[in-house]
C-alpha cells in the first residue's frame, strides 16, 4: 500500500525508481515483444494487425471490420444521453477556444540590405490519433488530440482505438470523434495500431505523425517508430505529483492520488508535504476511499509499486524534488500557489490551488491532457497545435546582398573543407556559368 517516507530516506533514489518504471527489466522484455509486433505488421500489414488484435484484445476481426462504418457513427448518437452530448460539446468549445490562441503565425521580414527572411508554418498531411481503450473509454482524449490537429489545419485525421466486446467501440468515443471532425476510425489498439499508422497496411494509411497517450506497449511502440514518423511525446503511463501544505484537505488529496492510480497499474501518484499530520491523514483517506473502489485491484497495485508520500523539510524542498521528477501533472495544493510557481521548471501541466484538481485539466479546462511522462517534461511539452505543424525557413538574397557576405561564406566553407560551397557563391559573384 501507499508508503510514507521522510528525507532521512534517500528520496531521490525513490523518485528516480518511480520515474524509471518504464525502463525496468520487465519493460525491456515488453520492448522485445513490441519490436516483433512492429516488424511483423510492417511485413504483413492487415494480416498481422488482425492476428495481434485477436491475440492481445480477444477480438476476432476481418480486414473489412477494421474501419468503423458510417452507420455505426450515426447510431452512436442514439446511445448516449443528452447530458453526455452536452458535456462533450462544452468540452469541445473550451478546448477549441484555448488552442485557437496558440496558432503560430508565418512571418516574412524584408531587410534593408535586400535580404528576405521568414518562417512558414504548414500542417502535416495526415495525422494518426491514438485513443486508449480496454479498461475504460476516453472521449475526452479524442477531443484533446483531434481539436488541436483540426485547428492546425491537418487535412486528414485518422483515429485508432482498441475494440471492445463484440467488436464495438464506446458510443461516446465515436460521438466525440464526430464532434471533433473525425470520420476515419479504425478498431485497432496497442503496438499493432502504432505499427499500422507508422508503416501503413492494406486498409490503414501511413501517417506523418502519431499523437495520443496509451499503455506501456503503445508508449514503447511510439518510441521505436519515431524517425519513421513523428510523435507528439512519450505520453504514458500517467503520473501525478502533489505538493500540499498543512491547510490542504486530506480527503481531497487522497481523491487526487486515486484519480491517477486508477488509470493503470503502472500509474504513479506522489505526495510531497512538510506536514506529517497531513501525510498520515492522506494515507488513511486513501485506504478508506479504496474500500468500495470499482478498480481497487489495479489501483492498489499502482499505489504499492509507484505510490509514495514524502515528508519534506519545506515547500521549497518539495519544488526541488518536483523539478527532478519532472511530473506529467503537478498539483500545488497550497495556500499561495503563485508564490511557488516561479520555483517550478519542469512539469507537463500545473494545477494551482485547493480547487483545481487534475480532473479539470483532464476534461474541461482547454489545454490538452496528452502530456510528457517519466521525466520527459524536462525537455518536452503538452500536445498542442504546434504538434501538428512544421515550419520551413524562408530565405532570399539579392545579388548585391550575396556579394556583401560572399567573403565570410568563403572563409567559413574553406575552414570546413567544402570547396564546392565556396564555388557555389563565387560563380554567382563572378557571373560564371
Rosetta blueprint (number, residue, H / E / L):
1 X L
2 X L
3 X L
4 X E
5 X E
6 X E
7 X L
8 X L
9 X L
10 X L
11 X H
12 X H
13 X H
14 X H
15 X H
16 X H
17 X H
18 X H
19 X H
20 X H
21 X H
22 X H
23 X L
24 X L
25 X H
26 X H
27 X H
28 X H
29 X H
30 X H
31 X H
32 X H
33 X H
34 X H
35 X H
36 X H
37 X H
38 X H
39 X H
40 X H
41 X H
42 X H
43 X H
44 X H
45 X L
46 X H
47 X H
48 X H
49 X H
50 X H
51 X H
52 X H
53 X H
54 X H
55 X H
56 X H
57 X H
58 X L
59 X L
60 X L
61 X L
62 X L
63 X H
64 X H
65 X H
66 X L
67 X E
68 X L
69 X L
70 X H
71 X H
72 X H
73 X H
74 X H
75 X H
76 X H
77 X H
78 X H
79 X H
80 X L
81 X L
82 X H
83 X H
84 X H
85 X H
86 X H
87 X H
88 X H
89 X H
90 X H
91 X H
92 X H
93 X H
94 X H
95 X H
96 X H
97 X H
98 X H
99 X H
100 X H
101 X L
102 X L
103 X L
104 X L
105 X L
106 X L
107 X E
108 X E
109 X E
110 X E
111 X L
112 X L
113 X L
114 X L
115 X E
116 X E
117 X E
118 X E
119 X E
120 X E
121 X E
122 X E
123 X E
124 X L
125 X L
126 X E
127 X E
128 X E
129 X E
130 X E
131 X E
132 X L
133 X L
134 X L
135 X L
136 X L
137 X L
138 X L
139 X H
140 X H
141 X H
142 X H
143 X H
144 X H
145 X H
146 X H
147 X H
148 X H
149 X H
150 X H
151 X H
152 X H
153 X L
154 X L
155 X L
156 X E
157 X E
158 X E
159 X E
160 X E
161 X E
162 X L
163 X L
164 X L
165 X H
166 X H
167 X H
168 X L
169 X L
170 X L
171 X H
172 X H
173 X H
174 X H
175 X H
176 X H
177 X H
178 X H
179 X H
180 X L
181 X L
182 X L
183 X L
184 X E
185 X E
186 X E
187 X E
188 X L
189 X L
190 X H
191 X H
192 X H
193 X H
194 X H
195 X H
196 X H
197 X H
198 X H
199 X H
200 X L
201 X L
202 X L
203 X L
204 X L
205 X L
206 X L
207 X L
208 X L
209 X E
210 X E
211 X E
212 X L
213 X L
214 X L
215 X L
216 X H
217 X H
218 X H
219 X H
220 X H
221 X H
222 X H
223 X H
224 X H
225 X H
226 X E
227 X L
228 X L
229 X E
230 X E
231 X E
232 X L
233 X L
234 X L
235 X L
236 X L
237 X L
238 X L
239 X E
240 X E
241 X E
242 X E
243 X E
244 X E
245 X L
246 X L
247 X L
248 X L
249 X L
250 X H
251 X H
252 X H
253 X H
254 X H
255 X H
256 X H
257 X H
258 X H
259 X H
260 X H
261 X H
262 X L
263 X L
264 X L
265 X L
266 X L
267 X L
268 X E
269 X E
270 X E
271 X E
272 X E
273 X E
274 X L
275 X L
276 X H
277 X H
278 X H
279 X H
280 X H
281 X H
282 X H
283 X H
284 X H
285 X H
286 X H
287 X H
288 X H
289 X H
290 X H
291 X L
292 X L
293 X L
294 X L
295 X L
296 X H
297 X H
298 X H
299 X H
300 X H
301 X H
302 X H
303 X H
304 X H
305 X H
306 X H
307 X E
308 X E
309 X E
310 X E
311 X E
312 X L
313 X L
314 X L
315 X H
316 X H
317 X H
318 X H
319 X H
320 X H
321 X H
322 X H
323 X H
324 X H
325 X H
326 X L
327 X L
328 X L
329 X E
330 X E
331 X E
332 X E
333 X E
334 X L
335 X L
336 X L
337 X H
338 X H
339 X H
340 X H
341 X H
342 X L
343 X L
344 X L
345 X L
346 X L
347 X L
348 X L
349 X E
350 X E
351 X E
352 X E
353 X L
354 X L
355 X L
356 X L
357 X L
358 X H
359 X H
360 X H
361 X H
362 X H
363 X H
364 X L
365 X L
366 X L
367 X L
368 X L
369 X L
370 X L
371 X L
372 X L
373 X L
374 X L
375 X L
376 X H
377 X H
378 X H
379 X L
380 X L
381 X L
382 X L
383 X L
384 X L
385 X H
386 X H
387 X H
388 X H
389 X E
390 X E
391 X E
392 X E
393 X E
394 X E
395 X E
396 X E
397 X E
398 X L
399 X H
400 X H
401 X H
402 X H
403 X H
404 X H
405 X H
406 X H
407 X H
408 X H
409 X H
410 X H
411 X H
412 X H
413 X H
414 X H
415 X H
416 X L
417 X L
418 X L
419 X H
420 X H
421 X H
422 X H
423 X H
424 X H
425 X H
426 X H
427 X H
428 X H
429 X H
430 X L
431 X L
432 X L
433 X L
